[in-house]
Amino acid sequence: MTIMQLDQVRFRWPDQSDDLISITSFSLSQGEKVFLQGPSGSGKSTLLSLMAGIHQPIQGDIRLLGESFSSLSASQRDRRRADHIGYIFQQFNLLPYLSVIDNVLLPCHFSPLRKQKTTAPEQEAKRLLKSLQLPDSCLSRQVTQLSIGQQQRVAAARALIGRPALLIADEPTSALDHDNRNHFIHLLMDECEQAGASLLFVSHDPTLTQGFDRILNLQELNHRQGEDG
């Protein structure tokens, strides 16, 4: 089963004359773990926003679970993203005024489907956090009281809860040392396998590629480059 499919996708910002993204074809299968690498400025974050339906291409088709994002309204894309995509942001994007548990449970509030897949949401949040090796003593704290490594685990648990079909991780290990990066990736892969989720892991660090089914270089996949982080 194909989870994500891109065909003849082009994108440029309104003030640009050249395409930032120009991809002939890309697909991601169910349960597949893909490492997408590329330097700063190669368009990684823009590509992810297209895959998540945040931005729309100027040409081409992007399909999530067989349905084209271009056929949906903005609110329908938001709902589809909430239902089927877990997203670990580079800066984590945790809500500072919420506790660890409440941050993890957020997708269940935005997506009835993911809540339905989680029969006991709070227990599942605790299980994910334990699996990702966050100490029990952190669960009731506000996320601002946690270390960067602990915040990273909260962001991963939030992305995984409710078993989304696709997990997108945008440079989530950039603040960690090498050993902790590899350990976190292995934990993430284990959880994706348990959930049957596909993983698209994006990084500029080629030393983190072990264990992935495919390793792609955005500069080879993308026929035109622009400026992006």
Secondary structure, 3 states (H helix, E strand, C coil): CEEEEEEEEEECCCCCCCCCEEEEEEEEECCCEEEEECCCCCCHHHHHHHHCCCCCCCEEEEEECCEEHHHCCHHHHHHHHHHHEEEECCCCCCCCCCEHHHHHHHHHHHCHHHHHCCCCHHHHHHHHHHHCCCCHHHCCCEHHHCCHHHHHHHHHHHHHCCCCCEEEEECCCCCCCHHHHHHHHHHHHHHHHHHCCEEEEEECCHHHCCCCCEEEEHHHHCCCCCCCC
